[in-house]
Structures are given as structure tokens and as C-alpha cells.
């Protein structure tokens, strides 16, 4: 049976733990002599480097392809691209604007599909976040994790992972940029605990780990002025971090904008673990690749 990594919620808690265990194991030649297609509709720094190096460390050959070289649903259909690439490669990994593209790839592929990012989900980032938290703070099942800012794809995947692993997720997001009631119910069904707070101060109170992300993601540039105004009270600064648990860790998936979603003294401060978090993107990529290859 072909394994895919579409989003965190598509995994069971056991499967999520399997990927995490694969991640922290020493590299093995799971991809020896095999190719991995890396499709990037959206450019990336961490995702490209971590995935390419993960493939190499597992003995495979990564092939980086820009979105304009393929033209998904413009030059060729998603399905045609997927079927052709499945004949060349052992794994297809894609970073796309629309989550539906990932789902359509899965529907026609007989090789594993890995979601490197979509508008709905960022599972590789969530894996790196969990690896970092468990390495530095302890088991997620005993943690309270705060998210401050936009409830975006990164927040969704992180919240799914924390819930699946039995932790407590505390969301501090502006109205209309938060999780709606249906989303909160879906998250609650995964296990753990999730709460949505009326203010960033309430959300961060007592948290062991504090996460945030840029207010303006790729493709949202036209909303910049509006978003900066709406999110102006959601900057993770020293006074906000002071409400978290003593020695709480600060995390950010990067790229970061000092002075907007986080102050420079927090981002570059002694409790910031953003560099370790970024490095664990490679750890997570290895685990994801090994897991999809294990029984595929």
C-alpha cells in the first residue's frame, strides 16, 4: 500500500510517532539509487535545502523543478504531471498554492506523495516543531503550546500535531483570522486539548512554548497594510513573553520580520530556539521520506 504524507490530521497518533522516531534515527539508504521529484510552485529556502539534503543523505537523487517548468493545470494537468513523474521517481514531493493539487496527486499516484506546503497544511514544519520541542522542553503530552497571530497553514498543522500527541494548544488570533467553530471541533476530535483565547495575553499565559509566524504570507502582499493594522497587538515582544512560563521557549518557522510579528530582543534572545527549529527541518524531512518508503 502506497503511503502519502498529505497533512498531520491524516495520520494516527501512532503513525505520527513513527515518523518522529524515523526522524531521529541515523540516516539509512532508504532511497539508494532512486530519484525524488521536488516540485516548487512556491519558492523556499529551508524546504528546498532540507529536502534535497535529506534525499542525498538517504542515498537518493533529488530533482528540483520550478512551478513554471511544469505549469500545473496550465501547461499540463496535475494528473498528467503526477503519472509521468511517478515513472521516474520513487517519491514526489510538492510545495503548492492549492491543497487540492496535493489531493489530486495522491488520487492518481502509485508512488508516495509528500506535501511540502499547501495553503491548508505544512506537515514538515509541524514535524520539525515537535522534534524541537521534545528535544528541548519535553514530551508534547505534558506541554502547553501557544500560537500567537494568524491561524494559517503552519498553525493548523502544529495544532493538529499537538492535539494528536496529547498536548494543550492555546490559540491567540484576531477575529476573522482565527479557527472557526467547525475547525475547533475537528481539532478537539484528534485528542489533546485546544482552546481559543480572546487576546494574545490570555493565550500565552503559562505557556511552555510560544510560536508565531509572519503576518503576511506569500501571495498576501496586497493585504499588507490591512494585516499590519489588524495584527499590531499580536507582536510577540518581551512584555508578552513575560506572561508565559518561566524560561518558555520562543519558536518561529521563518522567514521572520523583526519589529512586526516578533520583536528583535525576543527573536534573537536567549530563549529563542528558531535556529535549532530550522535545522530540524532536515531531521523531519529524513523521517518523512523514510516513513513513506517503509511500506510503499
C-alpha angles and dihedrals in degrees: 000000000000114000121214133185104215101149139333094258090061088066129078118231088255092053092047090053090048091057091047090051091049089050096059095043119098113270116270130188096265090143101037109160093356133119128228120202113218109195116192117189085160119043120238143181105199096032096052097044096042095047095045092049092044091055091048093048089053091052099257137119119245119211112199114207126182120223094245090057090063105024098207109223090355108064093014135000120261088243095053093048091049096049093049095046091047087065092057103036141049092216135021117206120185137189106198143164096231122053089208088071090062091049091050091050091053091050094061105026126102091189126066119280120208121196107223089181138325134175089267104038147023105185097166090057091050090051091051090048093052092046090052095047094047092047095050107025109019142256114348089227088072099041136097108213121193126204116197121192135011117015091227135150092288092050092048094053093044091049091049090052094047091049094047090051094049100253132134119255120198116194122201107181134146118257112276089022094066135086113283123225094267091051092049090051091050091050092048089055090062093065132249117069134289128186131179116213133206095230139022088244092059093045096051097044109123095352118156093206129025123203132186139162139199116296091222116051126192108291094026097085093117088061094053100111094043093047094049090054095047095045097040092109093050099071110130100229134158094274091053093045089052088070092059124086117292110280092008113175123239120218134184128174091217160238088109132195110211111216094028118061092001135021119239093241091058097041092048095032131113094263095052114108097176095123094052087046091053092048090053089064084082091048090050093047091054091050094049093049093047091047096052090046095047097084103005 
